[in-house]
Amino acid sequence: MTDGCIFPASNITLDGTEQDWQFIPHTDVGSDVKAGCQLHGSLSAFLRAAWALLLHTHAGQPAISFAFFRSGISDGHSESTFCSNESHSRSEASIYSYQHVPHGTSKSLQPTLQVPFDESIVQQSGINTAIKIDSRYSDKEQIRLLQSDRKKREMQRFDLVLSAHDSCTLNDFSFGFRRSRVHPTYATTLSNLFRSIVALLARNSNHDLAYEMNAINLQLTDRWRPESYLCADSCVHTMIQSVVETNPSMDAVCAWDGSLTYRQLWDASESVAKHLVQVGLQMGSLVPFMFEKSVWALVAALAVLRAGGTLVPMNPNEPNGRRAEILQSLNAEIAVSSWMHRRLIRDPDIQVIAVTSENVAHWRGEALAQTSLPQVSPQGSVFVLFTSGSTGSPKGIVHDHRGIVSHALGLIHSTGCQGTRVFQFSSFIFDVAMMDIFTTLIGGGCTCVPSDHERVNDPAGAMRRMRVNYAMLTPSTALSIDPKDVPELRILALAGESPTQLVIDQWVGHVWLMNAYGPAEVGVCTVSTIEPGDYPTTIGPSIPHSACWVVDCEDHDRLLPVGAIGELLVAGSTIARGYLNNQSKTDASFINRPLWATRRPLIQTTFYKTGDLVRYNLDKTDGSLDYIGRKDNQIKIRGHRVELGDIEYYLAMVPGVSRCMVSFPRTGYYSGKIVAVVQTRECVVTDPDAPLCSDPEGQLSLDSIQTHIAGVLPEYMIPSGCITVLSLPLDASCKINRKRTDAWVASFRPTPLERALSGCQPSGPLAYSERVARDINDKLCNIVGERDTDEAERIRGHNFTVSALGLDSIQLMMLTTHLRAVYNLNVPISCFGSKRYTVRDLADLTESKSVDGSVRGIDVMEEARGILKTLVTRLRSKTTAPLLQPEGVCRNVLLTGASGFLGLEILQQLLRHRGIHVFILLRCGTEQDGVERLRSHAKRNGWWDESLMSRIHIWRGDIAKHHLGLQPLVVPQLLGQSSKANNIHAIIHCGAQVRYNDSYEALKASNVDSTTQLLETTAKSTSIGTFLYVSGGVMPSSNEQEELSSEKLASLNGYSQSKLVSELIVRGCAAHCAFQGRRILSIRPGYIIASPKNRSATVQTDFIWRLVAACVSSRSYNSDGDTRWLCISDVQKVARHMVAAVFKQKAAVSPAILDGLAVGEFWNILKSDFGYILQPLKQDIYVKAINSAIVQQQELHPLFAFYDVLEGEIGQFGSCTELAISDSTIRRAIRSNIQYLIDVGFLPAPPSRLAMATDNDLDADNSLLAEA
């Protein structure tokens, strides 16, 4: 089999008309051909060598194949055909090898393979070029024959054909091409290139062929690069000052919280800049910058530049660990922030300056006249942008003033943004945000800044209100906006990711639509105007401040010609200095002149290697480039540039991971998702051709990976898929074979049709009359088709088990939303965790659903009665043991769930009792692993003491397993059969799996069976006198009839059902004679929050705080429950209650903790004490609005994880009647938790606190804006 070579064809598609074939003649080539024949031995060998070199420069393959036809030999009647394979090994530097060949020979260009011509070879190898030499006909006669019907049909398999006449007087040949596949202008370029190669090979072979080919390629592409480059020698703020002096009253900033003219902006920034100088900001200092969207963010940014500082935008939503790592690399002494984010910069060595309206007014009133601002050099740094790094550490890109001013002027020239009203949508950490601000101000435009709420929920409305006429948006954002909703928008530049045809079709014709490309190290360097029919991959030609070059991916000293795919190099005045404190990375990406540049009078000295694969567009022939993809492990996701190596760095630290890599497939089941591919066993496959296999017994879950790395990586970098494999393949250098693994992941099918069908009734395809089932099938096919069209077509029209499709939560949400909207059928997402629902089952449910349209879960009362009966029957068949331990003796306590929020506090309270030993049932690898885990949690909560270790004992186990997964050696201690000092005296069962979207069946083993096993052990033990079950899932109530009403039980989710079933079982055991003499207790708390003394323990994932976040975001809440009682208490108080119940054996124990306050009072704390704007809504309206927001925002919405159980959770947010008197300590704890969530950025600062604003503060704000 030969190696194919598909020559790059154009995007155009024309009909195959009579004029499809076109030939470009080359005359007066006789002398070159004659010389070439002498060097290569024959005309055939010479033309094959030249043709091979042409193909090699475009395809970049070590082996080049093409069809070769020769006619008219010997008797003049026979015709021989064969395929010629000219091999150029990259390791031999094939294009250079010519210089090592002695004169008269060319061994490296001799055919390596010759086989008879076969149509199947052409098709299988992808050959689409040919040479035809005929000694019978002249070149003109050959062209006439090739254009005849018979020959034309034979030649349809090829796109390029070289036609020549073999004779001693040859002085011409023709370059033929199909117009339906190759653009005529491009064909002319190729033809001229081939003519140059012929002349080149005809010369003395001692010439430097690499240099000659680079020279030829430069000559062909130089016309697309400007003779001179825009290079401004000025500072950003100096350019803005010129606009201030020319048009001081023109709008500079139009923000949701205020507007400023150029004069007002300049004066306000001067006050801040002088204050920064006064507090010690030094020239060139790196200044962390952390703001929400606000007019004062722009004031602060300009002030830092005028004070001589370097702006370092930071993301307030990043994990604390990553933020701390960036701060540590800056060696900063001063930072600027908003009032809301000031506490996120937690470095004691950094002075944080909050830039607010009040502070600016105050600084303006200070004696600043004597303070002068420094003279900043255009060579000075202007800002540092941090992106993902391949070693686990973010890398900072350093830009200088001169480059950013040059970039701004070039962008203004290319995109027409001078004097426009620009929508500042992008996050401040992106280079687009810096363009939105500085390019706009340099160009005399107005930067329009929406609020963070508007930016997410109503960008079109904000654009209308601010009269935006220019925007640079990501394609995904642009797709969410209807052009009709932004009538004043004139210019839309798509940037940040490759646009899709869908977004182009939506916007083309409505605005001047552009595709702007450029990495953060360079800024926008190419711009393409998108016209109807244009392809989304075209990124356009370079703009005035930059020059683009296409080079070999593995050798940047080798230029590539038009049509060849290679790496993009960018040179020009806007290139960054390099990476902050990382010279090795800088040297690898920012290179000095390549060899081809040193031999030409080029003005550029530094070139940036983008890592992006491009090629010159084959149709436009104006220097436009087509974006092909990445050559390394860098991806773009949600607008963020991510190094996969950054994720791998932390993935490798996950316990249980032996080897790992991260993949980002573009096709297949996991298309567009970050996938962790992990090996959990020390297994090495030595056979390099051994197939990859998933490891079904691998114990590492996606949940555990996500939990482990969530604290160090931002949400968009956390894998959303995980595949455990037996062994990752290694290459010859013992490194993971990434290419092979990526290909395997792209083709990986975790849910093939056979697996789906295996769980179905063998009823055959769905009948045409099954209208509902076929509609549900169509919906599922559409969902699956987004990731895998082949799989969608395989399941179309079939009945199958829905859970076998492996849909993620977003896809399941799409299905359940469809069922609700079309059939008024409410199927909880948790139900799809079981195998019972097929397509046909869902169709049947639309007919048999209950009155309220919901699918009923288990009967809680019947389930509890059945399990209790089984337990009691089992105890009757065995001898229960009498309690031999003296009453009141309790030294050893078994505790489950100790690593959880409440369990950890119970552990602390137990250890405060001297002489108490705590035996902790914990799922862990080794006992030492368990100790380290508890120690880490306790230290984080601030109470660990090493002296406690002598009273803590780890029992490895798992509450979801039979016998709780305990080792047989500990059973005697539970049964009272060990020494008196070691026997267990009490059990506090606090452990459970808290997964709101899981079904009861999925949670039964861990949440119900564990309870019955511990109860059975208690009954058989001679030492256990107290069993305490920590209930939950259902709000406490003093009214048992209300609590156990059928209506309330029907609305419970799987988790709540499992907790209530266990509680009912415990209650039943407490009254049974098998437990006589023992205290069997069940206590149910309400919402548990962090105590004021340790507010950092606040659990942001709890429903109550996610509900608050959703309400704050939507500025509304459910007012139907205002008069209800909200059971809520801090964790210390709840834990004290639990421990007291164990030790105070004669005291009465309340089965419910009813501390709390009225629901209306809870919302009033948010409104009155914090100033949040919350509109009261009826429950049905509120739930509908929240559901709509979740569907729109998906996993970004705070209540996304509760989507399946939302209505039930909101419905039970408070008991029906007031149960107690509100305690001031509860209100203090609530305020403390809310303030902490604001400080860490989980909740946005309320409007009245954005700048510590009281009514007087707001007056100062308004007077400043009026004054400025």
HUVENLIN-V797470 format. One record per residue. RES is the residue in three letters. OMEGA is omega in whole degrees, 0 to 359 (* if undefined). Layout:
BEGIN
RES/OMEGA
RES/OMEGA
END
This chain:
BEGIN
MET/179
THR/174
ASP/184
GLY/175
CYS/176
ILE/180
PHE/185
PRO/179
ALA/182
SER/177
ASN/185
ILE/177
THR/179
LEU/176
ASP/178
GLY/182
THR/178
GLU/183
GLN/182
ASP/180
TRP/178
GLN/183
PHE/177
ILE/182
PRO/173
HIS/181
THR/178
ASP/176
VAL/186
GLY/183
SER/179
ASP/180
VAL/180
LYS/178
ALA/180
GLY/179
CYS/179
GLN/181
LEU/188
HIS/173
GLY/180
SER/177
LEU/182
SER/182
ALA/181
PHE/182
LEU/177
ARG/179
ALA/180
ALA/180
TRP/179
ALA/179
LEU/177
LEU/181
LEU/182
HIS/181
THR/180
HIS/185
ALA/180
GLY/181
GLN/178
PRO/180
ALA/183
ILE/180
SER/176
PHE/178
ALA/182
PHE/181
PHE/176
ARG/183
SER/173
GLY/179
ILE/177
SER/188
ASP/178
GLY/182
HIS/183
SER/179
GLU/178
SER/177
THR/175
PHE/181
CYS/181
SER/181
ASN/179
GLU/187
SER/177
HIS/179
SER/181
ARG/180
SER/177
GLU/183
ALA/193
SER/182
ILE/177
TYR/189
SER/180
TYR/184
GLN/179
HIS/183
VAL/178
PRO/181
HIS/177
GLY/177
THR/180
SER/188
LYS/184
SER/180
LEU/178
GLN/178
PRO/178
THR/181
LEU/177
GLN/181
VAL/177
PRO/180
PHE/180
ASP/180
GLU/182
SER/178
ILE/180
VAL/183
GLN/184
GLN/183
SER/178
GLY/180
ILE/180
ASN/175
THR/183
ALA/170
ILE/177
LYS/178
ILE/182
ASP/180
SER/183
ARG/186
TYR/174
SER/182
ASP/180
LYS/179
GLU/178
GLN/179
ILE/180
ARG/179
LEU/180
LEU/181
GLN/177
SER/186
ASP/185
ARG/182
LYS/181
LYS/179
ARG/179
GLU/185
MET/182
GLN/179
ARG/184
PHE/176
ASP/178
LEU/179
VAL/171
LEU/182
SER/182
ALA/178
HIS/184
ASP/176
SER/181
CYS/181
THR/182
LEU/174
ASN/175
ASP/171
PHE/184
SER/180
PHE/184
GLY/180
PHE/176
ARG/183
ARG/179
SER/182
ARG/182
VAL/180
HIS/182
PRO/180
THR/177
TYR/179
ALA/178
THR/178
THR/178
LEU/180
SER/178
ASN/178
LEU/179
PHE/178
ARG/178
SER/179
ILE/177
VAL/180
ALA/181
LEU/182
LEU/179
ALA/181
ARG/177
ASN/187
SER/175
ASN/176
HIS/175
ASP/185
LEU/179
ALA/179
TYR/182
GLU/180
MET/176
ASN/180
ALA/178
ILE/181
ASN/176
LEU/181
GLN/181
LEU/186
THR/182
ASP/183
ARG/180
TRP/179
ARG/183
PRO/179
GLU/178
SER/185
TYR/180
LEU/181
CYS/183
ALA/180
ASP/185
SER/177
CYS/181
VAL/183
HIS/176
THR/177
MET/179
ILE/179
GLN/179
SER/176
VAL/178
VAL/182
GLU/182
THR/184
ASN/185
PRO/185
SER/181
MET/180
ASP/176
ALA/182
VAL/173
CYS/184
ALA/180
TRP/183
ASP/176
GLY/179
SER/180
LEU/170
THR/179
TYR/179
ARG/179
GLN/178
LEU/182
TRP/181
ASP/180
ALA/180
SER/178
GLU/178
SER/180
VAL/182
ALA/180
LYS/177
HIS/178
LEU/178
VAL/181
GLN/182
VAL/170
GLY/178
LEU/181
GLN/179
MET/178
GLY/181
SER/177
LEU/187
VAL/175
PRO/187
PHE/184
MET/184
PHE/161
GLU/178
LYS/184
SER/174
VAL/183
TRP/174
ALA/180
LEU/176
VAL/181
ALA/181
ALA/180
LEU/181
ALA/180
VAL/180
LEU/182
ARG/178
ALA/179
GLY/181
GLY/177
THR/184
LEU/177
VAL/180
PRO/180
MET/184
ASN/180
PRO/182
ASN/179
GLU/176
PRO/183
ASN/182
GLY/180
ARG/178
ARG/179
ALA/179
GLU/178
ILE/181
LEU/181
GLN/182
SER/186
LEU/186
ASN/184
ALA/177
GLU/182
ILE/176
ALA/174
VAL/181
SER/170
SER/177
TRP/184
MET/188
HIS/187
ARG/184
ARG/178
LEU/177
ILE/191
ARG/178
ASP/183
PRO/181
ASP/182
ILE/175
GLN/183
VAL/178
ILE/179
ALA/181
VAL/180
THR/180
SER/181
GLU/181
ASN/179
VAL/178
ALA/180
HIS/180
TRP/178
ARG/180
GLY/179
GLU/179
ALA/182
LEU/185
ALA/182
GLN/181
THR/179
SER/179
LEU/185
PRO/172
GLN/184
VAL/180
SER/175
PRO/177
GLN/181
GLY/180
SER/182
VAL/175
PHE/177
VAL/180
LEU/181
PHE/176
THR/179
SER/178
GLY/186
SER/182
THR/181
GLY/179
SER/177
PRO/178
LYS/183
GLY/180
ILE/185
VAL/177
HIS/177
ASP/184
HIS/185
ARG/180
GLY/182
ILE/176
VAL/177
SER/179
HIS/181
ALA/181
LEU/178
GLY/180
LEU/177
ILE/181
HIS/188
SER/186
THR/177
GLY/184
CYS/180
GLN/177
GLY/183
THR/174
ARG/192
VAL/180
PHE/181
GLN/185
PHE/190
SER/175
SER/184
PHE/183
ILE/182
PHE/178
ASP/178
VAL/179
ALA/178
MET/175
MET/180
ASP/184
ILE/190
PHE/178
THR/179
THR/182
LEU/176
ILE/181
GLY/177
GLY/180
GLY/180
CYS/178
THR/183
CYS/189
VAL/177
PRO/172
SER/178
ASP/178
HIS/179
GLU/183
ARG/182
VAL/191
ASN/184
ASP/181
PRO/181
ALA/179
GLY/178
ALA/179
MET/178
ARG/184
ARG/182
MET/177
ARG/180
VAL/176
ASN/178
TYR/178
ALA/171
MET/187
LEU/170
THR/180
PRO/181
SER/176
THR/180
ALA/181
LEU/182
SER/182
ILE/177
ASP/180
PRO/180
LYS/182
ASP/180
VAL/188
PRO/182
GLU/181
LEU/181
ARG/186
ILE/176
LEU/176
ALA/178
LEU/184
ALA/175
GLY/179
GLU/182
SER/179
PRO/176
THR/178
GLN/181
LEU/181
VAL/177
ILE/180
ASP/182
GLN/189
TRP/185
VAL/182
GLY/179
HIS/182
VAL/167
TRP/187
LEU/182
MET/172
ASN/183
ALA/182
TYR/172
GLY/176
PRO/183
ALA/179
GLU/185
VAL/191
GLY/179
VAL/181
CYS/173
THR/178
VAL/179
SER/171
THR/184
ILE/179
GLU/176
PRO/180
GLY/179
ASP/180
TYR/183
PRO/182
THR/183
THR/182
ILE/172
GLY/177
PRO/180
SER/180
ILE/197
PRO/184
HIS/185
SER/175
ALA/184
CYS/180
TRP/177
VAL/184
VAL/177
ASP/183
CYS/184
GLU/181
ASP/184
HIS/174
ASP/182
ARG/177
LEU/178
LEU/182
PRO/177
VAL/178
GLY/181
ALA/180
ILE/180
GLY/181
GLU/179
LEU/170
LEU/180
VAL/174
ALA/179
GLY/187
SER/186
THR/184
ILE/179
ALA/177
ARG/183
GLY/181
TYR/184
LEU/176
ASN/182
ASN/185
GLN/181
SER/177
LYS/180
THR/182
ASP/181
ALA/185
SER/180
PHE/188
ILE/173
ASN/186
ARG/171
PRO/184
LEU/182
TRP/181
ALA/181
THR/184
ARG/180
ARG/180
PRO/179
LEU/182
ILE/181
GLN/176
THR/181
THR/180
PHE/178
TYR/177
LYS/187
THR/187
GLY/178
ASP/177
LEU/180
VAL/167
ARG/176
TYR/180
ASN/187
LEU/184
ASP/187
LYS/179
THR/175
ASP/183
GLY/178
SER/180
LEU/172
ASP/178
TYR/183
ILE/182
GLY/180
ARG/177
LYS/183
ASP/185
ASN/180
GLN/181
ILE/171
LYS/177
ILE/183
ARG/178
GLY/181
HIS/174
ARG/188
VAL/171
GLU/179
LEU/178
GLY/177
ASP/179
ILE/181
GLU/180
TYR/181
TYR/177
LEU/181
ALA/180
MET/180
VAL/179
PRO/179
GLY/180
VAL/178
SER/174
ARG/180
CYS/167
MET/179
VAL/181
SER/177
PHE/185
PRO/178
ARG/180
THR/174
GLY/187
TYR/183
TYR/183
SER/176
GLY/181
LYS/173
ILE/186
VAL/174
ALA/176
VAL/189
VAL/174
GLN/185
THR/181
ARG/176
GLU/183
CYS/179
VAL/177
VAL/184
THR/181
ASP/183
PRO/181
ASP/180
ALA/182
PRO/174
LEU/180
CYS/174
SER/182
ASP/184
PRO/181
GLU/178
GLY/187
GLN/184
LEU/182
SER/176
LEU/180
ASP/182
SER/177
ILE/181
GLN/180
THR/185
HIS/186
ILE/182
ALA/182
GLY/184
VAL/180
LEU/175
PRO/188
GLU/184
TYR/179
MET/183
ILE/181
PRO/176
SER/176
GLY/179
CYS/176
ILE/175
THR/183
VAL/178
LEU/180
SER/175
LEU/182
PRO/179
LEU/176
ASP/185
ALA/180
SER/178
CYS/173
LYS/180
ILE/179
ASN/187
ARG/184
LYS/181
ARG/180
THR/178
ASP/180
ALA/180
TRP/179
VAL/180
ALA/181
SER/184
PHE/180
ARG/181
PRO/182
THR/178
PRO/182
LEU/182
GLU/180
ARG/179
ALA/184
LEU/183
SER/180
GLY/184
CYS/171
GLN/181
PRO/185
SER/179
GLY/182
PRO/178
LEU/180
ALA/180
TYR/182
SER/179
GLU/189
ARG/182
VAL/180
ALA/180
ARG/177
ASP/178
ILE/177
ASN/179
ASP/180
LYS/178
LEU/178
CYS/178
ASN/179
ILE/181
VAL/183
GLY/178
GLU/179
ARG/186
ASP/182
THR/179
ASP/180
GLU/179
ALA/181
GLU/180
ARG/183
ILE/183
ARG/178
GLY/182
HIS/169
ASN/181
PHE/178
THR/186
VAL/182
SER/181
ALA/179
LEU/179
GLY/181
LEU/176
ASP/187
SER/179
ILE/180
GLN/176
LEU/177
MET/178
MET/179
LEU/182
THR/177
THR/178
HIS/181
LEU/178
ARG/186
ALA/186
VAL/188
TYR/182
ASN/182
LEU/181
ASN/177
VAL/179
PRO/178
ILE/181
SER/181
CYS/182
PHE/175
GLY/178
SER/184
LYS/192
ARG/186
TYR/170
THR/177
VAL/181
ARG/177
ASP/180
LEU/178
ALA/179
ASP/181
LEU/179
THR/179
GLU/188
SER/182
LYS/179
SER/186
VAL/182
ASP/175
GLY/182
SER/177
VAL/185
ARG/174
GLY/180
ILE/171
ASP/188
VAL/183
MET/180
GLU/179
GLU/181
ALA/179
ARG/181
GLY/181
ILE/179
LEU/179
LYS/179
THR/180
LEU/181
VAL/178
THR/180
ARG/180
LEU/179
ARG/182
SER/180
LYS/181
THR/175
THR/187
ALA/174
PRO/179
LEU/182
LEU/182
GLN/178
PRO/182
GLU/177
GLY/180
VAL/179
CYS/181
ARG/185
ASN/183
VAL/172
LEU/182
LEU/172
THR/178
GLY/185
ALA/181
SER/179
GLY/184
PHE/180
LEU/182
GLY/180
LEU/178
GLU/175
ILE/177
LEU/180
GLN/181
GLN/178
LEU/183
LEU/175
ARG/176
HIS/183
ARG/177
GLY/180
ILE/175
HIS/182
VAL/177
PHE/190
ILE/175
LEU/188
LEU/175
ARG/183
CYS/181
GLY/178
THR/178
GLU/179
GLN/175
ASP/179
GLY/178
VAL/181
GLU/180
ARG/179
LEU/179
ARG/180
SER/180
HIS/182
ALA/178
LYS/179
ARG/178
ASN/170
GLY/181
TRP/185
TRP/175
ASP/183
GLU/180
SER/180
LEU/187
MET/182
SER/182
ARG/177
ILE/182
HIS/182
ILE/171
TRP/179
ARG/180
GLY/182
ASP/185
ILE/180
ALA/185
LYS/177
HIS/184
HIS/178
LEU/179
GLY/184
LEU/175
GLN/180
PRO/184
LEU/184
VAL/183
VAL/179
PRO/179
GLN/179
LEU/184
LEU/180
GLY/184
GLN/177
SER/177
SER/182
LYS/181
ALA/185
ASN/182
ASN/178
ILE/183
HIS/182
ALA/177
ILE/169
ILE/184
HIS/183
CYS/185
GLY/177
ALA/171
GLN/183
VAL/178
ARG/189
TYR/185
ASN/179
ASP/179
SER/176
TYR/181
GLU/181
ALA/185
LEU/187
LYS/183
ALA/184
SER/189
ASN/181
VAL/182
ASP/179
SER/180
THR/180
THR/179
GLN/180
LEU/176
LEU/179
GLU/178
THR/179
THR/181
ALA/183
LYS/183
SER/176
THR/184
SER/184
ILE/181
GLY/183
THR/172
PHE/180
LEU/177
TYR/177
VAL/183
SER/181
GLY/178
GLY/179
VAL/181
MET/179
PRO/179
SER/176
SER/182
ASN/183
GLU/180
GLN/177
GLU/184
GLU/185
LEU/178
SER/182
SER/180
GLU/181
LYS/181
LEU/183
ALA/184
SER/185
LEU/173
ASN/184
GLY/180
TYR/181
SER/177
GLN/182
SER/180
LYS/181
LEU/177
VAL/179
SER/180
GLU/179
LEU/177
ILE/180
VAL/179
ARG/179
GLY/179
CYS/182
ALA/182
ALA/185
HIS/184
CYS/180
ALA/183
PHE/182
GLN/180
GLY/180
ARG/178
ARG/179
ILE/190
LEU/173
SER/180
ILE/181
ARG/175
PRO/173
GLY/176
TYR/181
ILE/181
ILE/180
ALA/178
SER/180
PRO/182
LYS/182
ASN/185
ARG/179
SER/177
ALA/181
THR/182
VAL/185
GLN/182
THR/180
ASP/183
PHE/186
ILE/182
TRP/174
ARG/175
LEU/177
VAL/180
ALA/179
ALA/180
CYS/179
VAL/180
SER/182
SER/181
ARG/180
SER/176
TYR/180
ASN/184
SER/181
ASP/184
GLY/186
ASP/184
THR/179
ARG/179
TRP/180
LEU/178
CYS/183
ILE/182
SER/180
ASP/191
VAL/180
GLN/181
LYS/179
VAL/181
ALA/178
ARG/179
HIS/181
MET/183
VAL/179
ALA/179
ALA/180
VAL/188
PHE/180
LYS/194
GLN/183
LYS/181
ALA/177
ALA/183
VAL/178
SER/181
PRO/181
ALA/175
ILE/189
LEU/177
ASP/178
GLY/181
LEU/178
ALA/180
VAL/179
GLY/179
GLU/177
PHE/179
TRP/180
ASN/176
ILE/180
LEU/183
LYS/187
SER/184
ASP/183
PHE/176
GLY/178
TYR/177
ILE/183
LEU/180
GLN/178
PRO/179
LEU/172
LYS/187
GLN/183
ASP/178
ILE/182
TYR/181
VAL/179
LYS/180
ALA/180
ILE/178
ASN/179
SER/180
ALA/180
ILE/179
VAL/182
GLN/186
GLN/179
GLN/189
GLU/177
LEU/181
HIS/183
PRO/181
LEU/182
PHE/182
ALA/182
PHE/186
TYR/185
ASP/187
VAL/191
LEU/185
GLU/179
GLY/180
GLU/179
ILE/180
GLY/181
GLN/176
PHE/182
GLY/176
SER/186
CYS/183
THR/179
GLU/190
LEU/186
ALA/176
ILE/182
SER/182
ASP/182
SER/180
THR/177
ILE/180
ARG/179
ARG/178
ALA/179
ILE/180
ARG/181
SER/179
ASN/181
ILE/181
GLN/178
TYR/180
LEU/174
ILE/183
ASP/181
VAL/175
GLY/178
PHE/173
LEU/176
PRO/176
ALA/179
PRO/183
PRO/183
SER/181
ARG/182
LEU/179
ALA/185
MET/190
ALA/165
THR/177
ASP/178
ASN/179
ASP/181
LEU/176
ASP/178
ALA/178
ASP/182
ASN/180
SER/179
LEU/181
LEU/179
ALA/183
GLU/191
ALA/*
END
